[in-house]
Amino acid sequence: MATPLVRIPIENVSEGLCVPASPGPLIDRDEVELLTARLKAMADQTRLQILHLIDRSPTGELCVCDLTESLDVAQPTVSRHLKILANAGLLRREQRGTWAWFSIRRDVLQDLGQRAFPRVADSASTCP
């Protein structure tokens, strides 16, 4: 349920305090498309759960069969979500016999964070 606007406090700021400033250059168009594709791939409840399960796996990888059982979702559905994540470059796929195993491409996730939010990434590297 939405919060009524009347309950939201409004800060009284005079017009004299606001000074327009350039926030800097925009992200390159090709880079924005890549970042958007990766963020969209993660912006799904099942796919986010998949990434979380793989990340929390003791070996850092999971088989499709493990994910199917954990998510209580049909194997073709899990495979479709894995394909989206792999096509976005977020997962590494390794075929072992009849089963595919997936691991997170941590370098790609770190790069995503650094490119999309450079100030956050810079402040995280300077924290003790």
C-alpha positions in Angstrom: 0.0 0.0 0.0 1.4 3.4 -0.9 2.2 6.0 1.8 0.0 9.1 1.6 2.1 12.1 0.5 0.8 14.2 3.4 2.8 12.1 5.9 6.1 12.6 4.1 8.1 15.5 5.7 9.2 18.1 3.2 12.5 19.8 3.8 12.4 23.6 3.5 15.2 24.5 1.2 15.5 28.0 -0.1 16.2 28.5 -3.8 19.5 30.3 -3.0 21.1 27.1 -1.7 20.8 25.1 -4.9 23.7 25.6 -7.3 23.5 23.6 -10.5 26.6 21.5 -11.1 27.7 19.2 -13.8 27.6 15.6 -12.5 30.3 14.6 -15.1 30.2 12.8 -18.4 27.6 10.2 -19.3 28.4 6.6 -19.6 29.3 5.6 -23.2 26.3 4.3 -25.1 27.9 0.8 -25.8 28.9 0.5 -22.2 25.4 1.5 -21.0 23.9 -1.3 -23.2 26.3 -3.9 -21.8 25.6 -2.8 -18.2 21.8 -2.7 -18.8 21.8 -6.2 -20.3 23.7 -7.6 -17.3 21.5 -5.8 -14.7 18.4 -6.9 -16.5 19.6 -10.5 -16.5 20.0 -10.3 -12.7 16.7 -8.4 -12.2 14.6 -11.5 -11.9 13.7 -13.3 -8.6 14.7 -16.8 -9.8 17.9 -15.6 -11.5 18.9 -13.7 -8.4 18.2 -16.8 -6.3 20.4 -18.8 -8.7 23.3 -16.4 -8.4 22.9 -16.5 -4.6 22.8 -20.3 -4.4 25.9 -20.6 -6.6 27.7 -18.0 -4.6 26.9 -19.8 -1.3 27.9 -23.2 -2.7 31.0 -24.5 -0.8 32.8 -25.2 -4.2 31.5 -22.1 -5.9 29.7 -24.0 -8.5 26.4 -25.9 -8.9 25.0 -28.4 -11.3 21.6 -27.8 -13.0 20.2 -30.7 -11.0 21.2 -29.0 -7.7 19.5 -25.8 -8.7 16.4 -27.6 -9.9 16.0 -29.3 -6.5 16.8 -26.2 -4.5 14.5 -23.9 -6.4 11.6 -26.4 -6.8 11.4 -25.3 -10.4 11.3 -27.5 -13.5 14.7 -28.3 -15.1 13.8 -26.6 -18.5 12.9 -23.4 -16.6 16.1 -23.4 -14.6 18.1 -24.0 -17.8 16.4 -21.1 -19.5 17.3 -18.8 -16.6 20.9 -20.1 -16.6 21.2 -19.5 -20.3 20.1 -15.8 -19.8 22.7 -15.4 -17.0 25.4 -17.1 -19.1 24.6 -15.0 -22.2 24.9 -11.9 -20.1 28.4 -13.0 -19.2 27.6 -13.5 -15.5 28.0 -17.3 -15.3 30.7 -19.7 -16.6 29.3 -23.0 -17.9 31.2 -26.3 -17.9 29.8 -29.4 -19.4 30.6 -32.6 -17.4 29.0 -35.6 -19.0 25.3 -35.1 -19.3 25.2 -32.3 -16.8 26.2 -28.6 -17.0 27.9 -27.0 -14.0 27.8 -23.2 -13.5 30.0 -20.8 -11.6 29.9 -17.1 -11.1 32.2 -14.9 -13.1 33.3 -12.7 -10.2 35.5 -10.6 -12.4 32.4 -9.6 -14.5 30.4 -8.8 -11.4 33.2 -6.7 -10.0 33.5 -4.9 -13.3 29.8 -4.3 -13.4 29.9 -2.7 -10.0 32.9 -0.5 -10.9 31.5 0.6 -14.2 27.9 1.3 -13.0 28.9 2.8 -9.6 32.5 4.0 -9.7 32.3 6.1 -6.5 30.9 3.2 -4.5 33.7 0.9 -5.8 36.3 3.5 -5.0 35.1 4.0 -1.5 34.9 0.2 -0.9 38.5 -0.2 -1.9 39.6 2.5 0.6 37.6 1.2 3.6 39.7 -0.5 6.3 
